[in-house]
Amino acid sequence: MKRYCIHPGFVVSENDGDRHHISYPKLIELYGVDPKDCAQYRAQSMTHMGEICLRPSRTGRYGLQNAR
């Protein structure tokens, strides 16, 4: 079973107010997790079974302590 569910997408930055797209590989890099432990969120086919959701951050702070 995968440990992290990656939610790529757009976020409005708190720092510059611009809208940015954060991709699946970029989120894995920013959070510093092993890609083998990740699955991409797909609304139609994915159910969360104890996975940690990793999403783009408005603040630009990344780390598992900031995961929701």
SVG drawing of the C-alpha trace seen along z (x, -y; Angstrom):
<svg xmlns="http://www.w3.org/2000/svg" viewBox="-15 -39 29 41">
<polyline fill="none" stroke="black" stroke-width="0.4" points="0.0,0.0 1.2,-3.5 1.8,-5.8 1.3,-9.2 -1.5,-10.5 -0.2,-13.3 -2.6,-16.1 -1.0,-18.2 -2.8,-21.4 -2.9,-25.2 -2.3,-27.3 -2.2,-31.1 1.0,-32.0 0.9,-33.9 4.3,-35.4 3.6,-36.9 -0.1,-36.5 0.5,-34.7 -1.2,-31.4 1.2,-28.5 0.7,-24.9 2.6,-22.4 3.0,-19.1 3.1,-15.6 6.9,-15.2 7.5,-18.7 5.3,-17.9 7.2,-14.7 10.5,-16.7 9.2,-19.6 8.0,-17.2 11.1,-15.0 9.3,-11.7 10.3,-8.5 8.3,-8.3 7.9,-4.6 5.7,-5.4 3.4,-7.8 0.3,-7.6 -1.4,-10.4 -4.8,-11.4 -7.6,-10.6 -11.0,-11.6 -12.8,-8.8 -10.6,-5.9 -8.8,-6.7 -10.0,-6.0 -7.9,-7.1 -7.0,-4.2 -4.7,-5.7 -2.6,-7.6 -1.1,-11.0 -2.3,-13.6 0.3,-16.0 -1.0,-19.2 0.5,-22.5 1.1,-24.9 0.1,-28.6 2.9,-29.5 5.6,-27.7 6.5,-25.7 6.8,-21.9 7.5,-19.0 5.6,-16.1 4.7,-18.2 2.7,-20.5 0.9,-17.6 -2.9,-17.4"/>
</svg>
